[in-house]
Amino acid sequence: MSTYTTAWKSPSNIALVKYWGKKPNDVQIPSNASISFTLNNCATTTTLTYEEQSTLEVKVLLEGKEEPSFVPKIEQFLKRIAHIFPFVTTGKYIIDTSNSFPHSSGIASSASGMSALSLCICDIALEKGLLEEADFLQTASELARLGSGSASRSVYGPLGVWGEHSDFAGSSDNFAIAYDNVAEVFKSYCDTILLVHKGQKTVSSTVGHGLIDDNPYATARFAQAQENMTAMKAILKSGDLDGFINLVESEALTLHSLMMSSNPYFILMKSETLKVIEAIWAKREKDGVKWCFTLDAGANVHFLYPQADKEAAQAFIETELKQYCENGAYIHDEVGMGAKRI
């Protein structure tokens, strides 16, 4: 019997062109391609201790406290990846994980968490001689996708692309790829997450994805997203900030309009979310700043601005936007370079 211990820190990510909806009869295959900024400060750190044994035993610690509710999802994940690494369905797992941000509040904790765990499992496979170093990140991305679709993108930086698209060479529905064919301004972009609501979401992303199957606008949305991927590629390469603002904000509002037109319908935004958006719009109209917002599947607002505007943008947060955050809380972040072994 052998025991393995490994640890990874993996970031969250924020999609610029959104993934919302999965192909029917497939496991975690997206209905459209997506592209995201990889974050730097919002991350999950996971230490995995794996001991070989004939049965499966899983223990999960979150912030040092045992969380039995996470065990079924981890066991389901291990079964999903067994066709890649059969050894995972037996053994004793102790998964000790912590986040640098509030869990389940719309900052893609499943993305950072599942990618960190997948990287740890790939480390064990590497030690067992079941994986080549050259295939490490792609395999980790594929494993992560089977746990949480957006997790596939968190393996890489500064951006990640997931979903097959003819304009992105090497792109795949099965795993994400790193993407860095972008203007310098986007390689150091800032993202301050305004924590409008730090509690758990009323509707999980898993449930939300399922509801789009019967959404009357789904087919048009999937086609729109593919077209927006093409447009975003050109915007990122040229450094077109006006084009970036228009497309990113449109994608954010489209995501939430899909939620509001689902059956049953639901709203994850709060009144403060709208107040933040309106304040950003007013500032841009008044002073011509190149600042914008995007939203993930939650109430919190990702406030995006170039590194060159950092001082002014963060002053604006203090004077105008902070008042709409729960207990005045926010997290300053920026584009990062992906996961790290620790």
Buried (B, 14 or more C-beta within 10 A) or exposed (E): EEEBEBBBBBBBBBBBBBBBBBBEEEEBBBBBBBBBBBBBBBBBBBBBBBBBEEEBEBBBBBEEEEBEEBBEBBBEBBEBBEEBBEBBEBBBBBBBBBBBBBBBBBBBBBBBBBBBBBBBBBBBBBEEEBBEEEEBBBBBBBBBBBBBBBBBBBBBBBBBBBBBBEBBEEBBBBBBBBBEEBBEBBBEBBBBBBBBBBEEBEBEBEEBBEBBEEBEBBEEBBEBBBEBBBBBBEBBEEBBBEBBBBBBBBBBBBBBEBBEBBEEEBEBBBEBBBBBBEBBBEBBEEEEBBBBBBBBBBBBBBBBBBBEBBEEBBEBBEEBBBEBBBEEBBBBBBBBBBBBEE
